[in-house]
Amino acid sequence: MAKESPELIAYLRTIPACRDFVPWAMRFAIFVLLIIVYQFTGGIYMAAVTQISGSSAWLNEDIMMAGYASLIGMTMLFPVQFKVMFRFENRTVLVFSTIVLIIGTLICIYTDNLVVIVTTCYFCGLFKMAATFFCISNIQLCISPTRDLAYFYPFLYTIILSCIQLSGIATGYSIWAWDWQTMHIIMVGVLVVALLVIHVTMRRNYRLGPYQPFKGVDYLGAILWSLFLLCVLFIGLYGEHYDWWQSDEIRIATIFTIITLVLAIYHAKTTEHPFINLVTFTQPKFFYVSVLFVSYSVLSGTAGQIQNMFTEGILHFDMFHSISLNWGVVAGILCGTPFSFYVLARKKWRPRNLAIIGFCFFTVYQVMLYFLIAPETAFAQLWLPMWFRGAGTAILYIVLAYTLGKNVAFVYYFMALCAIGFIRTGVGTPVCQSVLAYLLTIFRKHSLMQLSMDLTDNSAMTLYGELQRQSMMVGIKEVYGIAAAVGIVTIICLCFSDMRGLFKKNRDSGSGIVES
């Protein structure tokens, strides 16, 4: 990116997207509030999976498919963000994106067609990311005039990660008080207000960059990569339901996954301006960051479905108490982001050291839950592990995104964010959750078999419910043990990640002594 002059930076820090009558402090606040509003939208709310499936003929997997389709839509915008920014006016994008989100939210309430829901959520995610990107681009220079990522990412992820948890909390509370449609209706009203604010306060004919025609977009590549991700997502979500590759559905999805991947790679090799240039995958630290995100996905896989099985199936928490645990995660995020800012921007720590701390925090969550899995565990005992989970999540998101930004060439940076998003927000988490759920099923069956060996026929029926609960606890404990082991191995690998360079240095110095 071309370096801006001091005069241009000073001008952009006034946030000229707003009209002259809007004070500067209010301009900054408007864009921050708009980011929060957009982060609360996006189609289906996955916190309401059970309630939505209970009020319709859909499976839980159907709702999760729609929810993750929204995340895939968000991911697929990254490679064309600057093309959109240089082609369309700021106000136009915000108005159009808000209208699309209003329509998409209404469709998610009233339609019964699953294909329509998944497609709607995909485009809701796409325009949610577009609106968020334009808002954050307007205030980026107010956060850091030099565009220092050590300042920018802690601020950005404080909002995004907190909103993810707060939207789940708001959804849970609205369900507890009314029903699952209430959150959608509330957000439609909020989006209408946001549309009014944009209309009144935003300047017409203002563009964030010099005009460039919207050409050179590889639409076919975007479609192929999207279909590949959706096929992988289908296998991960529906694998257990269809008994994995014993069913025709999963076999057909696997064939389509391979075909779309091969076509996407072939198309990227043969087209002049591919949607994701294959050189992106060879950028410095890309493989390193990808592996760490896979490890993070395994750790976060226990924080969703597996944790809910424990809190709702074993502890019998209602919706209010299960959702209220997310306040501990929010508290952890609000501690983890300023800590990341302090050590990266002020103390200039190496990202590796901060990543070790982040994985330590998330591993502590796994270990604490491992020892807390018991029917007598109190609600208050879960607050501390939730805090460690939130702090670890915030630290890892910031430090891994920071590492990527510092090592990948700018021309490939947003393509790299898209590719990493395949793991971070696309298919990595649901696939890892499915694998962990599959392991849980195996552990439960093995535990149930061992526990029932000593029972007589007369006592089996009486103690069947207790056997189910005990086998569930044993299975959940083993899954958390596996996740903790993955975290510990990741920490050890990070701690010794520089040893290769140290040994090489010692070997070179040793050979120099011999020669002399």
Buried (B, 14 or more C-beta within 10 A) or exposed (E): EEEBEEEEBEEBBEBBBBEEEBEEEEBBEBBBBBBBBBBBBBBBBBBBBBBBBEEEEBBBBBBBBBBBBBBBBBBBBBBBBBBBBBBBBBBBBBBBBBBBBBBBBBBBEEEEEBEEBBBBBBBBBBBBBBBBBBBBBBBBBBBBBEBEBBBBBBBBBBBBBBBBBBBBBBBBBBBBEEBBBBBBBBBBEBBEEBBEBBEEBBBEEBBBEEEEEEEEBBEBBBBBBBBBBBBBBBBBBBBBBBEBEEBEBBBEBBEBBEBBBEBBBEBBEEEEEBBBBEEBBEBEBBEBBBEBBBBBBBBBBBBBBBBBBBBBBBBEBEBEBBBBBBBBBBBBBBBBBEBBBEBBBEEEBEBBBBBBBBBBBBBBBBBBBBEBBEEEBEEEEBBBBBBBBBBBBBBBBBBBBBBBBEBBEEEBBBBBBBBBBBBBBBBBBBBBBBBBBBBBEEBBEBBBEEBBEEBEEEEEEEEEEEBBEBBBBBBBBBBBBBBBEBBBEBBEBBEEEEEEEEEEEEEEEEEEEEEE
